């Protein structure tokens, strides 16, 4: 993935109902800008007006970025673009966009995206005391020699409670 040196603007279409997505949006907006970034919840009327074909890209599944030139990026590449818009994180974004790191970023992004609703419910929409209580109520998996028996579906179900 190649990030251009000169960028005018990007539009970021994110899930405005997702706590993790909204927290990321707030963090990005608080950073010093390298270029203009418009963060738009994909559910909004504004999103439908400025990007009529957005729903075909399944923005509920992963974040979508559209550059000023009309290029579209999704998932990890969209997250990299958001970091690239932050003046203090451009170097990190360039490293993540490289051929060695981008596949790793894609895997991490898929993992987060697959679990974002549960993570949002636990971490991004509750007070610290509630998070602590929820985590303490979760049953620890049975582990023998550093191998745990709990599978991902059981973990996800507990997280969603």
N, C-alpha and C positions, 0 to 999 in steps of 0.2 A: 504494500500500500504506500503510495507516494503522497506526502503532504506538501503542498506548494508553499513557497516562501511568502508570497503575497496573497492574502485572503481578504476579500471584502466583507463577507457575511455568510453565516450559515443559519438554517432553521432547524431546530431540534423538536421533534414530535415525540412526546413521552406520555406515559400513563399518569394522568392527573389524579387518579384514585389510589395509586400505589405509594405507600409510605416511603419505601426505599427510593423510588423514582423522584418523589417530591423533595426528599432530603438531598438527593444528588443535585436536583435543579437549584435548590436554595444555596448549596455549597458553590456550584459553578457561578451563579449570579453574584455571589459575594467576592469572587476572585477579581484581581486586576485583569482587564481585558487585553488581549492581543489583537482582537478584531471583534466586530459586532456579532452577537449570537442572540437569536430569538428563541426562547423556550416556549413551546406551545403544547398544551395538553391535547392529545389526539382526539379526545372526546368533544372538544369545544367547537362551537359554530365557526370560530375564526379559522381553525384548522381545515374545516370543510371548505371554507371560502378560498383560502390561499393554496390549498393542495387537494383539488377534487379527487384525484386518484389514490389518495393516501390509504384508504381502506383496503385496496388491493395488495398493499405491502404488509398487511397484518401487523399494524403497530401495537396491537394488544399483546403480541408475543415478544416483540423486541423493539427497542428504540430505533427511530429513523432520523437520519440527518439528510438534509438537502442543501447542497452548496449553492452559492450565487450563480454558478455555471449550470446548475440543474443536475449535477451528479448526485446519486443516491447511495447512502451508506446505512447499513443496518447492524444491530448487535454490537459486537466488540469494536468494529470499525467506527460506529457512531460514537461509542464511548471515547475512543481515541481522539476523534474530532473535537469532542467537548473538552477534553484535557488540552488539546492543542489551542483552543480558544483562550485558555488561561495563560497569561503572560509568564507566570512563574512555573508552569508545568509543560511548556513546549518541548523541552528536551526529553522529558519522560515520554511524552506522546510520540515523539520521533523514534525513540527506542522501541516502544510498543508496536509501532507501525512497521518495524523491520521484519524481514523474513524469519528470523530466529524467534522473536517474541510474539508476533501476531498470532500464530497458532495456539500458544499458551494463553494469550489474552482471550481468544475465542472460546477455549474450553472453560476458562474461568467465568466468562460472560454467560455461557450456556448454563452453567451450574447455578449462577446467581439468578438468571432469568427463570429457570425451572422452579426455583424455590422462593422467588421474590415475594409472593403473597404471604407465605408463612413467615419469612424473615421480617416483612413489613409489619405483620400483625404482632410479632414478638418485640422487635427492636425499635421500629420507627413510629409507632402510633401509641406507645404506652410510656408511662413514667418509669423511671429506673426501678422503683420498688416493685412495680407490676412485672417488669422483665425478670428481676431476681426471683420473684415468687414462681413465675412460669417455668423458668429454667430449673429451679429446685424441685418442681413437681414432675419433671421429666425423669423417666426411669433410665438409669445407666444400662448400657448393653452389657451382657455377660462376655467378658474378655478372658482369654487364656493365651498366655505367651504373646501378648500384644495383638492378638487377632480377635476381633469382636464379631459376635454372631448377629447383631441387629442389622437388618437390611434397610436400604434407603426408604422404602415405602413405609415401614413402621416408624422410622424417624420422622418422615414427613407428616404422617398422621398425628403423631404426638405434638409436633410443632404447630400444626393447624388447630389444635384444640383450644 
